[in-house]
Amino acid sequence: MNAPWAMLAELTHACPLRCPYCSNPTELAARSSELSTGEWQRVFAESAALGVVHAHLSGGEPLLRPDLAAIVAAAAGEGVYTQLVTSGVGLTERRLGELAAAGLRSVQLSVQSATSAESDRIAGVASFAWKERAADAVAASGLPFGLNVVLHRENLDAVGEIIELGLAWGVERIELANTQFYGWGLLNRTALLPTREQLARAEATVTKYREKTDVELIWVIPDYFDGVPKPCMGGWGAISITVAPDGRVLPCPAAYALPLDLPNVRDHSIGWIWEHSPAFNAYRGTDWMGEPCASCPRKELDFGGCRCQAYALTGDASRTDPACRLSPDHHLLDDLAGGGTWTFRQPAPTVGGGPGSVRRPAPSAGGADRSAP
Amino acid sequence: MTEPTTGPTTGPTAEPATAPTTGPTTAPTIWRPVLSRAAMLRHDPVRQADLLIVPERIVVLNEEAAAIVGLCDGERTVADIVAELPEGVEDDVVEFLDRVRAEGWLR
């Protein structure tokens, strides 16, 4: 068994943004359940000993953790390279200075669209002014600076303007991530789904900009449209671990929804979880595959696609990802039509939880959003 | 998502030696290569390998490549680096350094 290379550390599910495409689970981990600073220190020590050398510090909005600098220092102390994945809300020059001093290596800033009005509309909260301020701070810091935007029906036509915004902000890399449909994104799938024409136009725009700029433009393909499933996570339990705010450990950040008994760092070591937990062994390798994957020449290339998507769409996580044109379930994606209204992400309830419980209104400021895996 | 890539794992000696038409040796100031702020070079005791880690990638270096990158301290010139390596590899080293700079991992 190979050692894991990378960790996605979801430090909190709290977020001031309410993006309807968020891949966080619809049942967010409550703040009161979050790992302590000391628990994160242990997670990084155990993960580094196992082989993790790279961590995305994400959420939710990781800046909502007052101990973020201590968490960065814990990772850096174990030799783990850290990248902050943030909405920029709360990222002042002073806060960034503290994080850099603690050993932070890189920043990825999200934006929802190219203009203040559109970005704030999609985020569900006024946040663009914070992003501009954060962009200034990151550019001034000299840290590697990436921009991340999740693309969907409502902003794909602005992809050129979004690239221009990144160039004006002085970024080195722009991740143009087409929405993947997990968590809140699955809930809002209809409203987020683009048209083929939109995608073709946007991709042509990206191609044009690749000739004009040295800034790295990463186009994350939409996996409902190509008939080829993504090699999700580079294989189940093969490269990466996700640690949830409450200590649950997942092979994939979308795996909250699967009927798995997720191990927790409060009960087990990272080493045991990686090597022996039923969750990490459930879809590892290729032995679990049925047809058409088992006899497919691409099974070592795409690993049957995404388990979470197979489960979300068919109710059986061991089936071929319906995004694959060879899947007997591929027709599930054929007749989807986009449009309609969306449901904004809401915060976790303070007490209890679960569908149908009364939810608090969203807070008014601060936070990070994330694209899917 | 981060993933291990093969990147320049083959190191300089496995690449065809082509003299760069532009590059550090013809620049008006003498280039003293140093890792960019994006890049971290470290030994990985778990895998017994040297790694170059950047925001979205992990590059596994072979022994030769790691030796060259390890000499990029911002003090040594390209000529200094070549002088510390086995004879006959100059073109390959220059080409390798250029390639790593083009990736943005050296400045």
Interface residues (C-beta under 8 A of the other chain):
Chain A: A3 W5 A6 L8 A49 L50 G51 V53 H54 H56 G79 Y81 Q83 R105 S106 Q108 G142 L143 P144 G146 E172 R173 I218 M233 G234 I239 S240 P373
Chain B: M1 T2 E3 P4 S36 R37 A38 M40 R42 D44 V46 R47 L51 I53 V54 P55 E56 I58 G104
